[in-house]
Amino acid sequence: MPTKNPRINVALEKPIHSQIKRMAQENGLSLAMVTRGMVREALEMHEDAVLVRVADKRVAALAGRRNLAHAAVWE
């Protein structure tokens, strides 16, 4: 039966599989649902890390320059 969502097959080490299985049982969810949630969370964390690097570069580019204070911008 075709599905609307694409699939990815992943081979996991036994300890990782056991942890995911335990989490699924504790929460009454399927292995796929727990794994999908973990992948989403990991992607969000990765995105946050990328945005921090972008922000750090911008802050570094402003170093030594005259900047407006936050309150002055929003007056």
Helices and strands as residue ranges (DSSP letters): H 14-27, H 31-62, H 70-73
